[in-house]
Amino acid sequence: MTATACPACNAAPAAERVAEAAEPNMMLSVPGVTCAACIGTIERGLAQVTGITGARVNLTNKRVSLRTDLPVDTVVGQLSKLGYKAFPLDAGVLGQESDPAGRDLALRLGVAGFAMMNVMLLSVAVWSGAADATRDLFHLISAAIAVPVVGFSGQPFFKSAWSALRVRRLNMDVPISLAILLATGMSVYESLNGGHHAYFDAGLSLTFFLLIGRYLDHRTRASARSAARELAALETQTAERLDGQGRAITVPISELAVGDCILVPTGGRTPVDGTLQTPEALTDRSFLTGESHPVQLISGASVSAGEINLGAPLRMVATSVGEDTTLRRMARLVEGAENARNRYTGLADRAAQVYAPAVHLLALVAFLGWILISGDVRFALNVAIAVLIITCPCALGLAVPAVSTAAIGKLYELGFLVKSGTALERLAEVDSVVFDKTGTVTLPGVSSIAEELTETEKSVALALAQNSMHPIARAVQTALVDVVPAKLSAVEEVAGCGIKGRHGGVDVFLGRGDNGLTLIIGDKERSLEKQETLRDGAGEAVAALDAAGLNIALVSGDAPSNVSAVAFELGIRDLAAGVTPDNKHRLIERRQSDGQRVAMIGDGLNDTAALAAAHASIAPSTAMDASRNAADVVLLRDGLHDIPTLFRIANAATRLSRQNFAIATAYNLVAVPIALLGFATPLLAALAMSTSSITVLLNALRVRSAK
């Protein structure tokens, strides 16, 4: 679904915003919010509505939170008059979207980083020649900082290691935990006994850098879950059920049953799947199909949960309720795709299968060997610790996250928000790109309306369009953004036809005509041409991706003639039209089961399951919240010019990640024998480990200069 362009982007900066009332009881998704002027327009407009005591717009999430006693369809109608399409959200469901695990990792990461920097400052003084009492004091201060921080920040590794050891297996967290604990414990011993060397910085550095990778991994798993929550939040929580006498009774949707007769008011969302009873209806099915044109229904037609009633109040008989509705099925598809994606394992995880036992074996061999050779347990323990530190997988753990961080920063400068830690590696593996049509490569609009109409006609057209949720009416509003709307009376939307009213004593009308969109003022009729234009840069992006050897496809729920026309203009030969959300999801899965690595680029809620199922996924910033949450990458700029650059940087990032693995391997081949032979103290081991980490980081920065 394409978000409506902001009708106030050229307005003056918003005045002081309306204070949000405590504990808002209504939340709406407003995809058309794009700037500060939008915020001011909505908050000032809602503040003037009797019954709304406070409203606050969240630009990042494109949501409006408010405190009101008004029905949700009334508030949605008020937002429509302001020029914004709105969707009710369940604030209770969205309240569950907090991420305590992510916040916990971020907190431990921050604590470890702060402590690491402070201990390194103290270590520099020791390395620079501080001796005797000064050195001992610095060691004790470092211990006071490092010991509690290691105990706190290292818990994710300690818990993972203990879970593995309890079932008698090894993972990479076992040697990591052992190295951290031994380095810290030995450093404490040296500090308390006046030793010359302590290795607190090594343990903290290892903890800090590996927490970065752990946090990125967590964010990967979180994206699809948030998309599923967004779908659940779009479900209405109550419905108007008609009793035997035809009276409407508000009930929770959990109380609806198959066969119930339900009334859906104008602007309301259908709560369940059902069959239409009224003679005709006009609904916005873009939630399911992603297409801008409303659907004209007749009695007996099927209606899916989530459709918006654009015409007169309609009646329907429930055919599917609860977990069987279309909306719930889409949410399950997203969750299923999330689980499939979580089975993806990075290069570091595969290397760990061999690495973990080898590290323990080397340290044990070093310890036992030097006890036999020297009989000095303390020296043998120092050698074992040096081996563990020098072979600690810090560089290995940084190999992917360091490159990802540098690449993500570069891509952000180019207008891409990368949300997944493994997205770049998966994008580099892509051999097929599937584009959604409407809202992704095309934008609906009304051509030359500003040039064809007089000032009075433009004013009347805008006033009529502001009273409709129809997508073409939204396009009219976009085209007339700088026009002052006329004052109308007796405004009424006629289902399947348009909007009519009175202006200056004459009848006015905007809607369906013989030659497309028609504006009528009195006895004067003007025909306006509807059109669908390519998004800026779409042709260049498709051509560049095709030249790079990627297979390009176009899929859409639109009519075959419209899809074929756009595909021809873009030079795409692989296309599919009339595709439902379920079929779009199955299309992605089928292509991947045939061996393709598919990148999905889409913007509508109907694309959400396909985005989550694809090997990698991209959504424009104008996409619905659920689509942006499901996507690995969000395109922040309007045009598609830089899409090929995203793939080029992803390929460069993967190449540099593999180079980093090679660097880490070469480092171990040189450093490990030195440590085993007893030529490296724990301090030298820490310096060598830090050097390998810095080398990996410097190599990772090369991704920023990728062509």
RARANOR-V383042 format. One record per helix or strand of 2 or more residues. SS is the DSSP state (a for helix, b for strand). FROM is the first residue (numbers start at 1). TO is the last residue. If there is no record, write none. Layout:
ss:from:to
SS:FROM:TO
SS:FROM:TO
//
This chain:
ss:from:to
b:26:29
a:36:47
b:52:58
b:63:68
a:72:82
b:87:89
a:91:97
a:100:127
a:132:153
a:155:166
a:172:192
a:200:233
b:238:242
b:248:252
a:253:255
b:261:264
b:273:276
b:280:284
a:286:289
b:295:298
b:302:303
b:308:309
b:314:320
a:322:324
a:326:342
a:347:374
a:377:390
a:394:413
b:416:418
a:423:428
b:432:436
b:442:446
a:449:452
a:455:465
a:471:479
b:489:494
b:498:503
b:506:513
b:516:521
b:524:528
b:530:534
a:538:547
b:551:555
a:560:570
b:574:576
a:581:593
b:598:601
a:605:613
b:616:620
a:625:630
b:633:635
a:643:676
a:682:705
//
